[in-house]
């Protein structure tokens, strides 16, 4: 189950970074930066929860 959760987190991270790149190419710099920060939080926040302890 722990591997499944990390796979889902990685898929969300890849999708979010891809969306951020798309926004950057469409000249929506502020939106791109916001989505990229959210993508980083998707990767960092699970490290501070019980997911990694199980």
C-alpha positions in Angstrom: 0.0 0.0 0.0 2.9 2.3 0.8 4.3 1.9 -2.8 0.9 2.6 -4.2 0.7 5.9 -2.4 4.1 7.0 -3.6 3.3 6.0 -7.2 0.1 8.2 -7.0 2.1 11.1 -5.5 4.7 10.8 -8.3 2.0 10.8 -11.0 0.5 13.9 -9.4 3.9 15.6 -9.3 4.7 14.8 -13.0 1.2 16.0 -14.1 1.5 19.2 -12.1 5.0 20.0 -13.4 3.8 19.4 -17.0 0.9 21.7 -16.4 3.2 24.3 -15.0 5.4 24.1 -18.1 2.3 24.4 -20.3 1.2 27.6 -18.5 4.8 29.0 -18.8 4.7 28.5 -22.6 1.3 30.3 -22.7 2.9 33.3 -21.1 1.0 32.8 -17.8 4.1 33.2 -15.6 2.3 33.9 -12.3 0.1 30.8 -12.7 3.0 28.7 -13.7 5.0 29.6 -10.6 2.0 29.0 -8.4 1.4 25.5 -9.9 5.1 24.7 -9.6 5.1 25.6 -5.9 2.1 23.4 -5.4 3.8 20.6 -7.2 6.8 20.9 -4.9 4.5 20.8 -1.9 2.9 17.6 -3.3 6.4 16.1 -3.1 7.5 17.5 0.2 4.4 17.3 2.5 4.1 13.5 2.5 7.6 13.3 4.0 6.2 14.9 7.1 3.2 12.6 7.6 2.8 9.0 8.7 3.1 7.7 5.1 6.8 7.4 5.3 6.7 5.8 8.8 4.5 2.8 7.9 
